[in-house]
Amino acid sequence: MKRSSGARRLTALSTMMAGVLMASAACGSPAPSERNVTPAAGALPRVAGGDTRLAGPKAASADARLAGTGSKVAGVNTRLTDAKPADVNARLTDAGPKAAGANARLAGSTAAGSGSSGAETAVERCRTGALAARVGAVDAGAGQRYAPLVVTNRSARTCWVYGFVGLIMIDRNGDALRTRTRRESVQPHRVTLRPGAGAHARLHWTEVPSGRETRCPAAARLMIIPPDEVAHLEIPFTAAVCDDGRLDITPMAPGTRL
């Protein structure tokens, strides 16, 4: 009986010791939520301390130095704005009259050049409508005939002629005759005609039959096409032109006589 009572006491004592130990362990080990909160709460002073160090006098000094640098930059900008552009503009402004003078001289030269060009282009080629034509006095000898073919400026404006005329002979029935116009080897020159002035080309033909000719066809009129024109003039021309209708012609020359 005594052994049984001792065993029960030993068991009860062991149970009580185990409960105490468990309670101690529960009080000494923090709960999971406490483990998360405690380090964060401890870290806040360190972060706050770090912020205090950043926001302290050193940061203020750095800002002051940056502000001082800004003042220097502002001073440089002020000098550039106030001095150099104004000086450059002043020099450019002073050079303006020189450039204007050069432009004026160039403009004057251009105007003078255009004026002379205008004077040259004012005189144009003589058009058919501005001309009148005729055959002057015929010089006859030994079957050869020479006569001036005269064109006169009948307009109110000066014009010029240059080169050879075109020719077609017409009989009294109005039919075209065979006409061989041969240009003589003479250098043409421009001839300027004032109103009423004339120029001439020398005509030459023969009235002596040649080759198989037994007679030479008789022309009654002469169609004249001025140099570089299409329209024609038609004038009286009474002649028997032999050698298969050959007419020799020189280029236009000053004057109305041979």
ZIQUIBEL-V938703 format. One record per residue. D_CENTER is the distance of its C-alpha to the mean C-alpha in Angstrom with 1 decimal. Layout:
BEGIN
D_CENTER
D_CENTER
END
This chain:
BEGIN
134.3
133.3
130.8
129.2
128.8
127.2
124.7
123.6
123.1
121.1
118.8
118.3
117.5
115.0
113.3
113.1
111.7
109.0
108.0
107.8
105.7
103.3
103.1
102.3
99.6
98.2
98.2
96.8
93.7
91.0
89.8
86.4
84.8
86.2
84.7
81.2
81.6
83.3
80.6
77.9
80.0
80.6
76.9
75.8
77.3
75.4
72.1
72.8
73.7
70.5
68.5
70.5
69.7
65.9
66.0
68.2
67.8
65.7
63.0
63.1
62.6
59.6
58.0
58.9
57.2
54.0
54.1
54.5
51.5
49.5
50.7
49.4
46.0
46.0
46.9
44.1
41.6
43.2
42.9
39.2
38.6
40.7
40.0
37.0
34.1
35.8
36.1
32.5
31.4
33.8
32.4
28.8
30.2
32.1
29.1
27.2
28.9
28.0
24.3
24.7
26.5
23.9
21.2
23.7
24.3
20.6
20.4
23.6
22.5
19.4
21.6
24.2
21.8
20.5
24.1
25.3
22.6
23.7
27.3
26.7
25.0
27.6
30.2
29.7
31.7
35.1
35.4
38.7
39.6
39.3
41.9
45.6
47.4
51.0
53.0
54.8
58.3
59.2
60.7
63.3
65.2
66.8
65.0
61.6
59.6
56.7
55.0
51.8
49.4
48.0
44.9
44.6
41.8
43.4
40.4
39.8
36.6
36.1
34.7
34.9
36.4
35.9
37.8
40.5
41.8
43.0
46.7
49.0
52.7
54.5
58.3
60.4
60.2
56.5
56.0
53.5
55.1
54.0
51.7
50.6
48.1
48.0
45.4
46.9
45.4
44.1
40.6
38.9
37.4
35.5
38.0
37.0
39.3
40.0
41.7
45.1
44.4
45.0
44.3
46.4
46.6
49.9
51.6
54.4
56.7
60.2
63.1
65.3
65.4
64.5
65.1
66.5
65.7
68.8
67.0
63.5
61.9
61.7
58.4
58.5
54.8
51.6
48.2
45.4
41.7
39.6
37.0
33.9
35.4
36.9
39.3
42.5
45.3
49.0
51.7
55.4
56.1
59.8
60.2
61.7
59.0
60.4
59.2
57.8
55.8
54.0
52.1
50.7
47.8
45.9
42.4
42.1
43.5
44.1
47.3
49.6
52.3
52.8
END
